[in-house]
């Protein structure tokens, strides 16, 4: 990685850290803490949240008919999600030790904590559970794919791509045959 690219990556990571610090400041305003991975709100906050909860019946009555009709479509995606989860988890469990790639911790990507929000009704909690699983799973699968790509084909693309993963900046430039051979030699030395 060139000095300029390394410098830009370091600046991006510093900005990500700064953004996370800002999120932490905003979270502090909502008076909760984590105790043994469980969110604990102050009693007064829990009462205020409960008072703001929309009852399930009114939530359903106020839903637009087309939203209700599309519910089976969105919920059907659970089938490919579960299959993806099984396949990438099995793939990682079998192949990563062989390739000597550090495994991805599933728990770092899939988090279920929105069910602890008392201002959500049962259906809203279910929807949040579903979205947490789907988006977390896709992040988990993406990191597994990214680590695989880093191991086998760490070459940048010729075209600009949207949504690059965190390892992409470490890849060799498109067309850099010597750089690729060197990275391949380093990778194979590390797996011996």
N, C-alpha and C positions, 0 to 999 in steps of 0.2 A: 504494500500500500504506500502510495506516495505521501510525502510530508503534508502536502496541501489537503489530500483526501483525509488523512488521519486527523488533521486539524479540524476539518469540517465535521467529521464524525464526532470528535470530542465536543465540539460546540453544540451539535444536535443533542448529544447525551446530556450535556450540562443544561440545555433548555428543557429537556424532558424531566430532569431532576427538579428544576425550578418550577415547572408546571405541577409536578407532584406535590411540591412544598405548598404551592398555592391551593391545590385541592385539599391538602391537610388543614390549612388555615380555614378554609370554608367549612370543612367537616366539623371543626372545633365549635363552630357557631351553633351546631345542632345538638349539643349536650349529650353525646354518647361516648361510651368507651368500650373497648374490647376486653372481655374477661374469658380466658380459655376458649378463644375463637368464637365467642358468643357476644353479640351486641347487647349492651345494657344502656337503656335510656333512663333518665331521671323520671320519677313518678309523675311529676307535673307534665312532662313532655309526653309520656305515654297516654295520659288522660286527654291531652289536647289532640293527639293523633287519633285516638279512638273516636273523639267527637267529630273529626273530619272525615271519617270513613263513610263512603257512599254505600248504602245498603245494596245487597246483591239484586234484590227485586227491582229497585229503581235503575240500577246499572243496566240490567237486561232490558227493561222497558224502554230506556232511552237509547239503546243501541240501534243504529240504522239497520234496516233489514238486509242490505247487501253485506254489511259487516258480519251479520249472523250467518248468512248463506256461505260466506267464504271461510268460515271457521273450520269446516272439515278439510279444506285444502291446506291451510297452514298447519293444522295439527297432524296431517298425514305425513308431513316431512319428518316426523319423529322416526319413521321406519328407516329412511336412509341415514339419519343421524345415528341411530343405534348401530346400524351395520357399519358405518364409518368408524364409530368408536371401537367396535370389536376388531375390525380389520387393522386399523392403525396401531391399536394397543398390542395385538398379537404380532404384527410386523415388527414393531419396536422391540418387544420382548425376545423375539427370536433373532433378529438381524443385528440390532445395535451391539450386543455383546461380541458378535463375530467381527463386526467392522470396527470395534473399539470406539464407538460413538457414545458419548454421555447421554443417558436416557433423559427424556423430558418428563418432568413431574406433572402428572395430570392435575393434581390439586392446585398447581400454580395457575392453571387456566380455567378450571371449572369451579365456580364458587356459588354456593347457594346461601344467601343471607337476606335476601329481600323478603322472605317469608316472615322475618322478625319485625316487619313494619306494620304496626297495628292500624295505620290509616288505609291499608289495602284490604279490600274484601276478598273472599275466597277465590273468586275467579281471577281477580287481578293478581293475587299471589301465585295462582297456577300459571298464568301467562308469564309472570316474571321468572318463575322456575323454568319454564320452557325456553324463554329467551336466554337466560343465564346458561342453560345447558347447550343450546344451539351455538351461541356465539363463543362460549368457552371452548366447546368441542372443536369448532373451526380454528380457533387460535392454537389449540393443542395439536391438531392435525397439521396445521401450517408449520409449526415449529419442528415437528417430526420430519416433514418434507424438506424444510430448510436445512436441517442438519444432514439429511441424506444428500441433498444437492451439494452442500459444502464438502462432503466427503468424496462424492463421485465425480461431480462436474462443476467445480467452482470457477465458472467462466461467465463474465458479464454478457448480456445480450447486446447486439448491435443497436437495437431500437430502444428508445426510452420506454420504461414500463412503469405503470402505476402500482402502488402498494408493495414496494420492495420489502423483503424481510430484513431482519437485523444483521444477518451474516453477509448480505450482498456486497457491502463495501469491501469485504476482505477477498472477494473473488478477483481473478486475474482479468485483465482487459481482453475484450473480444479481439481475436487476431494475434494475441501474444503467445505464440507456440512455445517459445522457450520458457516463459513464465508458467505456462500450464504444465510443461514437463517437470519443471522444478517443484511446483506445488504437488504434483503427483508423486514425485520421489520423496518429498517430505512426508506426505500422507502415508505412503507405504512403509517408510522407516518407522513411523509412529505406531503402525499396526503389527510390527514384527514382535 
